[in-house]
Amino acid sequence: MKRAVPSSRWGSWLLASSAAALLSAATSEREAFEAYSEGVPGTNVRFEMVPVAGGRFEMGRDDGPEDERPAHPVRVSDFWISRHEVTWEAFDAFRTDGELPVADDDLPEDVDGVTRPTPPYADESFGYGKKSQPVISVTHHAARTYARWLSERTGRRYRLPTEAEWEYACRTGEGTATSDLDERVSDYRSSDGRPRPVGGRAPDGLGLHDMLGNVAEWVEDRYDEGAYSARAAEGPAADPLVQDAGELYPHVVRGGSFADDLEEIGCSARSASDPKWSRRDPQRPQSIWWHTDAHHVGFRIVRVPGEDE
């Protein structure tokens, strides 16, 4: 016969059991916080994710462009980041998959959006080819929608990194790098002014490829030129994010690209998207998916422990 738990002890027993379950889950999550490779069901796409242990760092810098100043303390939580930039193979699997609906909940109210990228009016690869190449010329909306599609396909929540996550991963990898900068960075000189296949250059100390140069990378944040100054005045920030205002412009790309000189590339380098990036788009309204004049822009993805639930 099972012994009944006295009512006076029932609450304590429940609390202890809940605490044990939470501790077990937390321990399991910590044990699972390691590099992994994942395939996308129904496709030939496979990608690798690298763990980045959270911590405190100085974001930005005290010299250089105004929007990169001042250096200010920021703390980020643990996250995984993709080892490589998203490739054309992966993005094309998304754009040709008509099985899963993806909500366009980040579109402005005046945009009549669709759930899959429309065909571009010209060669979206700009003649660079697609084999192992990073996807380029996609809008911030397209990058975010790809991440939602990937989440639906895999059952894990993927998204764009925040500016803070991206810079923290970049600086962490720089601090533990074992190769020279020239071996890791694809700038205008070393790349012959074109994007190169992902992973073709040496990795940084975290094992990440092409964080600096190759293609500048979309992050989640809306661009705010004065965000760093405001944040510095408020004191240390935890997992900061400049929220999207529901507009197509401006958003942030990080790191610099193959179109930049070496001195323009760095962990603090940030740029704002601009309508000029779609200057040659003849469509009216212009595409929400493609930038005809931003062949230097791509993206990578992150995942955060505990966000899958």
Secondary structure, 3 states (H helix, E strand, C coil): CCCCCCHHHHHHHHHHHHHHHHHHHHHHHHHCCCCEEEECCCCCCEEEEEEECCEEEEECCCCCCHHHCCCEEEEECCEEEECCCCEHHHHHHHHCCCCCCCCCCCCCCCCCCCCCCCCCCCCCCCCCCCCCCECCCECHHHHHHHHHHHHHHHCCCCECCCHHHHHHHHHHHHHCCCCCHHHHCECHHHHCCCCCCCCCCCCCCCCCCCCCECCEEEEEEECCCCHHHHHHHHCCEECCCCCCCCCCCCEEEECCCCCCCHHHCCCCCEEECCHHHHCCCCCCCCCCCECCCCCCEECCCEECCCCCC
